[in-house]
């Protein structure tokens, strides 16, 4: 039978979020009901609330989540009731041109649940990134569930569902940071700091954190940055070049996503270096640069979508590194909050006071 649970929705553009009852249908073919244990408060959820992604209100917010499979629909064999899973928004299809070429991390036809969760009055909800996990339970496609070590803290490993994975993957997968590389990360929020952690894991010897907030620069140092650059006090490009012996960084990761930060990343890299854009630009932003500069600097200009991750490959490996004490995922959890504190969490996130607030259910 359909279940009634508590969930956090954005009913209209810019309106404060609210807790209300939502209806979770029984899982259909290929679908799974997950009892949510914890869900991080990501900037993408705030973007949904502000209408920055689409206008398909009301939204059921939340997507950086971990929990336990409660029930499965017909044909589901990849997970079973009782499995501890991290949810993801890249359920690969196995049939598109990217999958057939052996590049499932670029899948062009990812899955979501077919059925809709609704309000009590039958109004259909749009789940954030196809997940909707600011709720006691949620309905997802089975491919959105990745089994991981059940001994892991759900408030910690659930962050792999979006921002932390995006940053780690921007360094390790997209940027292909190697041993001995010099890496600069512009923007030291949750995604940028995860890129710093990823660069450290990959063996970078110089890791340069760039921000204008001294608190964020301190967090970046705690997570592995070897150098910091305060944007309010110095020229970013010049500072990075000085730190790297006048050459520039091998990989520069833009975790902000604005024309000015992308240009800083471009000019702060070494010849034939790599720029990775992982910060998400808003639609109105434009970039103007001399084409000759693109030609003369060489190298690679890349965008990183979800850290170019493959959840079934990357999540269990990263959780194991966390369990071994080699990946400081727990450092990203600034506070644990109740479901009713999501609106306040948006305010503290916007003020730069946290890396992640995590709703614990």
C-alpha positions as CSV (number, residue, x, y, z in Angstrom):
1,X,0.0,0.0,0.0
2,X,1.1,3.6,-0.6
3,X,2.8,5.2,2.5
4,X,2.4,8.6,3.9
5,X,5.7,10.2,5.2
6,X,7.1,13.6,6.1
7,X,9.1,15.4,3.5
8,X,10.4,18.9,2.7
9,X,9.1,20.6,-0.4
10,X,9.5,23.8,-2.3
11,X,6.0,24.8,-3.3
12,X,6.8,27.9,-5.4
13,X,9.8,30.0,-6.5
14,X,11.6,31.7,-3.7
15,X,9.1,30.6,-1.0
16,X,10.4,29.1,2.2
17,X,10.5,25.3,2.2
18,X,7.9,23.5,4.2
19,X,7.4,20.1,5.8
20,X,4.3,18.3,4.7
21,X,3.0,14.8,4.2
22,X,3.9,13.1,0.9
23,X,2.7,9.8,-0.6
24,X,5.2,7.1,-1.6
25,X,3.7,4.5,-4.0
26,X,4.6,0.9,-3.8
27,X,7.7,0.3,-6.0
28,X,6.9,-0.7,-9.6
29,X,9.2,-2.5,-12.1
30,X,12.8,-1.5,-11.6
31,X,11.9,0.7,-8.6
32,X,13.0,0.8,-5.0
33,X,11.7,2.4,-1.8
34,X,14.5,3.6,0.5
35,X,14.2,4.5,4.1
36,X,16.4,7.6,4.2
37,X,18.9,7.8,7.1
38,X,20.6,11.1,6.3
39,X,20.7,13.7,3.5
40,X,23.1,16.6,3.0
41,X,21.9,20.1,2.2
42,X,23.4,20.9,-1.2
43,X,23.4,24.2,-3.0
44,X,21.6,22.5,-5.8
45,X,18.6,22.2,-3.6
46,X,18.6,25.9,-3.0
47,X,18.9,26.4,-6.8
48,X,15.8,24.2,-7.2
49,X,13.9,26.3,-4.7
50,X,14.9,29.5,-6.5
51,X,13.7,28.2,-9.8
52,X,17.2,28.1,-11.2
53,X,16.9,24.6,-12.8
54,X,13.3,24.5,-14.0
55,X,9.8,25.5,-13.0
56,X,8.3,22.1,-12.3
57,X,7.1,23.0,-8.8
58,X,6.4,21.7,-6.3
59,X,9.8,20.1,-5.7
60,X,10.7,17.4,-3.2
61,X,14.1,18.5,-2.2
62,X,17.2,16.6,-1.1
63,X,19.5,14.3,-3.0
64,X,22.8,13.7,-1.1
65,X,21.5,10.7,0.8
66,X,22.1,7.3,2.2
67,X,19.7,4.8,3.7
68,X,18.3,1.3,3.7
69,X,16.3,-0.4,1.0
70,X,12.9,-1.1,2.4
71,X,11.2,-2.8,-0.6
72,X,11.8,-3.5,-4.3
73,X,9.6,-3.8,-7.3
74,X,9.4,-6.5,-10.0
75,X,12.6,-7.3,-11.8
76,X,15.0,-5.7,-9.3
77,X,18.0,-7.9,-8.6
78,X,20.8,-5.4,-7.9
79,X,19.6,-4.6,-4.4
80,X,17.4,-6.2,-1.8
81,X,15.5,-5.2,1.3
82,X,18.0,-4.4,4.1
83,X,20.8,-3.3,1.8
84,X,22.6,-0.1,2.9
85,X,22.9,2.2,-0.1
86,X,24.1,5.6,-1.2
87,X,21.8,7.3,-3.7
88,X,23.0,8.7,-6.9
89,X,21.6,10.6,-9.9
90,X,23.6,8.6,-12.5
91,X,21.8,5.3,-13.0
92,X,23.5,4.2,-16.2
93,X,21.4,2.7,-19.0
94,X,24.0,0.3,-20.5
95,X,22.5,0.9,-24.0
96,X,23.3,4.5,-25.1
97,X,26.2,5.4,-27.3
98,X,28.4,6.4,-24.3
99,X,27.7,3.1,-22.6
100,X,28.3,1.1,-25.7
101,X,31.6,2.8,-26.2
102,X,32.7,1.7,-22.7
103,X,32.2,5.2,-21.2
104,X,29.2,4.7,-18.8
105,X,30.3,7.6,-16.7
106,X,29.0,9.8,-19.6
107,X,25.7,7.9,-19.9
108,X,23.2,10.0,-21.9
109,X,20.1,8.2,-20.8
110,X,20.1,7.8,-17.0
111,X,17.1,6.3,-15.2
112,X,14.7,7.7,-12.6
113,X,11.7,6.1,-11.1
114,X,8.7,6.0,-13.4
115,X,6.0,6.6,-10.8
116,X,5.5,10.0,-9.1
117,X,5.5,10.7,-5.4
118,X,2.7,13.1,-4.6
119,X,1.2,15.4,-2.0
120,X,-1.9,14.1,-0.1
121,X,-4.2,15.9,-2.6
122,X,-2.6,14.0,-5.5
123,X,-0.3,16.9,-6.8
124,X,2.7,15.3,-8.4
125,X,6.1,16.2,-7.0
126,X,9.3,16.7,-8.9
127,X,12.1,15.0,-6.9
128,X,15.4,16.9,-6.9
129,X,17.8,15.2,-9.3
130,X,15.4,12.4,-9.5
131,X,15.9,11.5,-5.8
132,X,13.9,13.7,-3.4
133,X,15.5,12.6,-0.1
134,X,14.5,15.3,2.4
135,X,11.9,12.8,3.4
136,X,11.6,9.8,5.7
137,X,11.3,7.6,2.6
138,X,11.8,8.1,-1.1
139,X,11.1,6.2,-4.4
140,X,14.0,5.8,-6.8
141,X,15.1,3.6,-9.7
142,X,17.2,0.6,-8.6
143,X,20.1,1.9,-10.6
144,X,20.2,5.0,-8.3
145,X,21.1,2.7,-5.4
146,X,24.8,1.8,-4.8
147,X,25.5,-0.7,-2.1
148,X,28.3,0.2,0.3
149,X,29.7,-1.0,3.6
150,X,26.8,-0.9,6.1
151,X,29.1,0.0,9.0
152,X,29.7,3.5,7.4
153,X,28.0,6.6,8.9
154,X,25.1,7.5,6.6
155,X,25.5,11.2,7.3
156,X,29.0,11.0,6.0
157,X,28.9,8.7,3.0
158,X,25.6,10.1,1.8
159,X,27.6,13.2,0.7
160,X,29.1,11.1,-2.1
161,X,25.7,11.4,-3.7
162,X,26.5,14.9,-5.1
163,X,28.9,17.6,-4.0
164,X,31.8,15.7,-2.5
165,X,31.8,13.2,-5.4
166,X,31.8,16.1,-7.8
167,X,34.9,17.6,-6.2
168,X,36.8,14.4,-5.7
169,X,36.0,13.3,-9.3
170,X,37.0,16.7,-10.8
171,X,40.5,16.1,-9.5
172,X,40.8,12.4,-9.8
173,X,38.7,11.6,-12.9
174,X,38.3,14.7,-15.0
175,X,41.5,16.5,-14.1
176,X,43.5,13.2,-14.0
177,X,45.8,14.7,-11.3
178,X,49.0,12.6,-11.1
179,X,51.8,12.1,-8.6
180,X,53.9,15.2,-8.2
181,X,51.5,17.6,-9.9
182,X,50.8,21.1,-8.8
183,X,47.0,21.7,-8.5
184,X,45.1,24.9,-7.8
185,X,41.5,24.9,-6.7
186,X,39.5,28.2,-7.0
187,X,36.6,28.3,-4.6
188,X,36.9,26.4,-1.3
189,X,33.3,25.4,-0.4
190,X,32.3,21.8,-0.2
191,X,33.0,20.9,-3.8
192,X,36.3,22.8,-3.9
193,X,37.5,21.2,-0.7
194,X,36.6,17.8,-2.0
195,X,38.8,18.6,-5.1
196,X,41.6,19.4,-2.7
197,X,41.1,16.0,-1.0
198,X,41.0,14.3,-4.4
199,X,44.2,16.0,-5.4
200,X,45.9,14.9,-2.3
201,X,44.7,11.3,-2.8
202,X,46.1,11.4,-6.3
203,X,49.5,12.4,-5.1
204,X,49.7,16.1,-5.9
205,X,52.7,17.7,-4.1
206,X,51.5,21.3,-4.3
207,X,47.8,22.0,-3.7
208,X,46.9,25.6,-3.8
209,X,43.6,26.7,-2.3
210,X,42.1,30.0,-3.6
211,X,39.3,31.9,-1.9
212,X,38.4,35.3,-0.4
213,X,37.1,33.8,2.9
214,X,39.8,33.1,5.5
215,X,37.7,30.6,7.3
216,X,37.3,28.6,4.1
217,X,41.1,28.8,3.4
218,X,41.6,27.4,6.9
219,X,39.3,24.5,6.2
220,X,41.2,23.9,2.9
221,X,44.5,23.7,4.8
222,X,43.0,21.2,7.3
223,X,41.9,19.0,4.3
224,X,45.3,19.0,2.6
225,X,46.0,22.4,0.9
226,X,49.8,23.1,1.0
227,X,49.4,26.8,0.0
228,X,46.6,29.4,0.2
229,X,45.8,32.4,-1.8
230,X,43.5,35.1,-0.4
231,X,41.8,36.7,-3.5
232,X,41.1,39.9,-1.5
233,X,44.8,40.5,-1.0
234,X,46.6,39.3,-4.1
235,X,46.4,38.6,-7.8
236,X,45.4,35.0,-8.2
237,X,47.3,34.2,-11.4
238,X,50.5,35.9,-10.2
239,X,50.3,34.1,-6.8
240,X,49.8,30.7,-8.4
241,X,52.7,31.2,-10.8
242,X,55.0,32.3,-7.9
243,X,54.1,29.2,-5.9
244,X,54.9,27.0,-8.9
245,X,58.2,28.5,-9.8
246,X,56.8,30.9,-12.4
247,X,55.2,28.2,-14.5
248,X,51.6,27.7,-13.3
249,X,49.8,24.7,-12.0
250,X,49.4,21.5,-13.9
251,X,45.7,21.3,-13.1
252,X,43.5,24.2,-12.1
253,X,40.0,23.5,-10.9
254,X,37.3,26.2,-11.0
255,X,34.8,25.3,-8.3
256,X,32.9,28.6,-8.6
257,X,31.7,28.7,-12.2
258,X,32.0,32.4,-13.2
259,X,33.7,34.0,-16.2
260,X,36.3,35.7,-14.0
261,X,37.2,32.6,-12.1
262,X,37.4,30.5,-15.3
263,X,39.8,33.1,-16.8
264,X,41.9,32.9,-13.6
265,X,42.0,29.1,-14.0
266,X,43.0,29.4,-17.6
267,X,45.9,31.8,-17.2
268,X,47.1,30.3,-13.9
269,X,47.9,26.9,-15.5
270,X,51.2,25.8,-17.0
271,X,51.6,25.5,-20.7
272,X,49.6,22.4,-21.8
273,X,48.0,22.3,-18.4
274,X,44.4,21.4,-17.7
275,X,41.5,23.5,-16.7
276,X,38.5,21.8,-15.0
277,X,35.2,23.6,-14.6
278,X,33.1,21.9,-11.9
279,X,31.3,25.0,-10.5
280,X,27.9,25.3,-12.2
281,X,27.4,28.6,-14.1
282,X,24.0,30.3,-14.3
283,X,22.5,30.6,-17.8
284,X,23.1,34.3,-18.3
285,X,26.9,34.1,-17.9
286,X,29.1,34.6,-21.0
287,X,32.8,34.2,-21.6
288,X,34.8,36.4,-24.0
289,X,38.5,35.7,-24.7
290,X,41.0,36.0,-27.6
291,X,41.0,32.8,-29.6
292,X,44.8,33.1,-30.0
293,X,45.2,32.5,-26.2
294,X,43.4,29.2,-26.5
295,X,45.7,28.1,-29.3
296,X,49.0,29.4,-27.7
297,X,48.4,27.9,-24.3
298,X,47.6,24.4,-25.5
299,X,46.5,21.8,-22.9
300,X,42.9,20.7,-22.1
301,X,39.8,22.6,-21.1
302,X,37.3,20.3,-19.5
303,X,33.9,20.4,-17.7
304,X,33.3,17.9,-15.0
305,X,29.7,16.6,-14.6
306,X,29.3,14.8,-11.3
307,X,33.0,14.3,-11.2
308,X,32.8,12.0,-14.2
309,X,32.0,9.3,-11.7
310,X,30.6,5.8,-12.1
311,X,28.8,5.2,-8.8
312,X,29.0,1.4,-8.7
313,X,32.8,1.7,-9.3
314,X,33.6,4.8,-7.2
315,X,31.3,4.8,-4.2
316,X,32.4,1.5,-2.6
317,X,36.0,2.3,-3.2
318,X,35.7,5.8,-1.6
319,X,33.7,4.4,1.3
320,X,36.5,1.9,1.9
321,X,39.1,4.6,1.9
322,X,37.0,6.5,4.4
323,X,36.6,3.5,6.6
324,X,40.4,3.0,6.5
325,X,41.0,6.6,7.6
326,X,42.5,7.6,4.3
327,X,39.7,9.8,3.1
328,X,38.5,12.5,5.6
329,X,34.8,12.5,4.5
330,X,33.7,13.1,8.1
331,X,35.4,16.5,8.0
332,X,32.8,17.8,5.5
333,X,29.9,17.3,8.0
334,X,29.8,20.7,9.8
335,X,26.4,20.1,11.6
336,X,23.7,17.5,11.9
337,X,20.2,18.9,11.8
338,X,16.5,17.8,11.9
339,X,14.2,17.8,8.9
340,X,12.6,21.0,10.0
341,X,15.9,22.9,9.9
342,X,16.4,22.8,6.1
343,X,15.4,26.5,5.6
344,X,17.8,27.7,8.2
345,X,20.5,25.4,6.7
346,X,20.1,27.3,3.4
347,X,20.8,30.5,5.1
348,X,24.0,29.2,6.9
349,X,25.2,27.6,3.6
350,X,24.6,30.9,1.7
351,X,26.6,32.7,4.4
352,X,29.5,30.3,4.0
353,X,29.3,29.1,7.6
354,X,29.3,25.4,6.8
355,X,30.8,22.9,4.5
356,X,27.7,20.7,4.8
357,X,24.7,20.6,7.0
358,X,23.3,17.1,7.1
359,X,19.7,16.2,7.9
360,X,19.6,13.1,10.0
361,X,16.3,11.2,10.1
